Each structure stands twice: as C-alpha cells, then as structure tokens.
C-alpha cells in the first residue's frame, strides 16, 4: 500500500508540473502574422492598409492597396 501511494503521488506531481509549464508558456504567444502587425502594437491584423499583410485578417483590404505587393517573413 505504501509503495502504491508513492507511485500515485509521483505520477500526480509529474502531471501537475508538466501542465503548469505548458500553461505558463502560453503567456508568450504572439498572435500577429507579420512584423508590420507587431509594429502597430497588436492593434489588429486589419488596421494596417499600407502593405499586403492586411489580406490575412481582412481580404477586402486588398482594395486599398495602390499596387501589387508581396510580403514574406520568417
């Protein structure tokens, strides 16, 4: 009985530590799809009509573009 309790306690502790680290790491998630979106202080994907990255959040935003554009990032 004593050995079974130790295994259960160890399994519970490992599960709690694993879940806590995943929850903590979620606080660093950035939901922007481009560098220009980060430059707008995360105001939203549809607030920047200056480049082609508007298409991700608002496809109708293409009508505001003056010329053909391509945006790439990594």
C-alpha positions as CSV (number, residue, x, y, z in Angstrom):
1,X,0.0,0.0,0.0
2,X,2.8,2.4,0.9
3,X,4.6,1.7,-2.5
4,X,1.4,2.3,-4.4
5,X,0.8,5.6,-2.7
6,X,4.3,6.8,-3.7
7,X,3.8,5.9,-7.3
8,X,0.5,7.7,-7.4
9,X,2.0,10.8,-5.7
10,X,4.9,10.8,-8.1
11,X,2.6,10.5,-11.2
12,X,0.4,13.3,-9.9
13,X,3.3,15.6,-9.3
14,X,4.8,14.9,-12.7
15,X,1.5,15.6,-14.4
16,X,1.0,18.8,-12.4
17,X,4.5,20.1,-13.3
18,X,4.0,19.3,-16.9
19,X,0.7,21.0,-17.2
20,X,1.9,24.1,-15.3
21,X,4.8,24.6,-17.6
22,X,2.6,24.4,-20.7
23,X,0.2,26.9,-19.3
24,X,3.0,29.3,-18.4
25,X,4.5,29.1,-21.9
26,X,1.1,30.1,-23.4
27,X,1.6,33.6,-22.0
28,X,4.3,34.3,-24.5
29,X,2.2,33.6,-27.6
30,X,2.1,36.4,-30.2
31,X,-0.9,36.3,-32.4
32,X,0.4,38.6,-35.2
33,X,1.1,37.2,-38.6
34,X,3.7,39.8,-39.7
35,X,6.3,42.2,-38.4
36,X,4.1,45.2,-39.5
37,X,1.4,43.9,-37.3
38,X,3.7,43.9,-34.3
39,X,4.7,47.5,-35.2
40,X,1.1,48.5,-34.8
41,X,1.2,47.4,-31.2
42,X,-1.1,44.4,-31.9
43,X,-4.0,46.7,-32.8
44,X,-5.3,44.0,-35.1
45,X,-4.5,42.5,-38.4
46,X,-6.9,44.7,-40.3
47,X,-5.7,48.1,-39.1
48,X,-2.7,48.3,-41.4
49,X,-3.7,49.1,-45.0
50,X,-0.1,50.0,-46.1
51,X,1.0,46.6,-47.2
52,X,-0.2,43.2,-48.3
53,X,-0.3,41.7,-44.8
54,X,-3.9,43.1,-44.5
55,X,-5.1,40.2,-46.6
56,X,-4.7,37.7,-43.7
57,X,-7.2,39.4,-41.5
58,X,-9.3,41.3,-44.0
59,X,-9.2,40.1,-47.6
60,X,-11.3,43.1,-48.7
61,X,-8.4,45.3,-47.6
62,X,-6.7,44.4,-50.9
63,X,-8.9,47.1,-52.5
64,X,-6.9,49.7,-50.5
65,X,-3.6,48.7,-52.0
66,X,-2.2,51.1,-54.7
67,X,-0.1,48.5,-56.5
68,X,0.7,44.8,-56.5
69,X,2.6,43.7,-53.4
70,X,4.3,40.5,-52.0
71,X,5.1,40.2,-48.3
72,X,7.5,37.5,-47.0
73,X,8.8,36.9,-43.5
74,X,10.5,34.3,-41.4
